[in-house]
């Protein structure tokens, strides 16, 4: 008894097709996929750029020094700031090291508290401040990046301060040249990406000295504490 | 009469199934080779099947690879199962990772190597006249062989940047003893595809890529 063609086309052929597809699909996968993704977030950091330099001091000293590539946390005793210190200025230079994979902003805030009670006590405007020359050097550093210094640089420069002809008090007069300009977080420096694609173990970065200066004067006697906080962000 | 038709049809189909298994059964196949793993990640993950009989579909999220990740390296191991009744080759091709910024993540920043070619089990074919060859430069574990290049960037003996089109990474003689139409637990080999990514000061952003592993007939080497 021959198999009717309708039977063959309606039952056998579809079954063969299904079987063929099943065999092919279940055992014949010749490709596989690995899909990958990774995230790079903005990253900035500030560390010590090295040892503090203290000059013009009478007494005092660096209590806690900076250690390169470690978190910034230095303590400085500026010593005597009255007229018995005959130096022109007491200065402290604190190297900062910044690193980022994005454009950055370095801001600073400062508080000055004194035991004095008169207008002749040391106040924030008596503390000169400025950022020095920015250095982008070393393997892995984006040496072509530019930076904008919002301060006036070395506060002891003649162009940045002078004796007030009326009061006789020495004043740091240039733009953002004393701590009164930083009573709240204020930009001191900003710039382009600092680091190229190198691992964190690379020790290089952007170095900039933060300079502080006080001119010894007939300040009201007492003790003064100056606290400065640097913050770097990637807006 | 209808019973006759049914019997005839079933017999025909059974014969066809036998033919199909012989003709199409597992000439070449690629699958998962086991559970993929990831180490050194911050916020990352890897998903894939631990079963060697399932398709190779793996999703890798390296997670954070900026310096926020303080681990020395993110390493992903993807076991891949392969089966064949003939000489074979495995190729890899890649799509994605087209960052224009050279300081962003590039293909050369993802180390890629092959290690640990091994039998899945007793149904794997042991050939004595030819070896399974991991093609140069991929015979390395990039996670343990990374170096610092002159520009300070991490370099690997082989990376995704070593891929050019469909690149042969592995070839060799027959892998399987049998011709089973279905994957079995032990009827082939497995190897580890290793991916490594060192966190660095990459330019920020999210990157993605897809690797396609393909097994095909390879150089005609004796078993």
Interface residues (C-beta under 8 A of the other chain):
Chain A: X1 X3 X4 X7 X11 X12 X15 X16 X19 X20 X23 X24 X26 X27 X28 X29 X30 X31 X32 X33 X34 X35 X36 X37 X38 X39 X40 X41 X42 X43 X45 X99 X100 X101 X102 X139 X140 X142 X193 X195 X196 X197 X198 X199 X200 X202 X204
Chain B: X1 X4 X5 X8 X9 X12 X13 X16 X17 X20 X21 X24 X25 X26 X27 X28 X29 X30 X31 X32 X43 X44 X55 X56 X57 X58 X59 X60 X61 X62 X63 X64 X65 X66 X67 X68 X70 X78 X80 X96 X102 X103 X104 X105 X109 X110 X148 X150 X151 X152 X153 X154 X180 X181 X182 X183 X193 X195 X197 X198 X199 X200 X201 X202 X203 X204 X205 X206 X207 X208 X209 X210 X211 X212 X213 X214 X215 X216
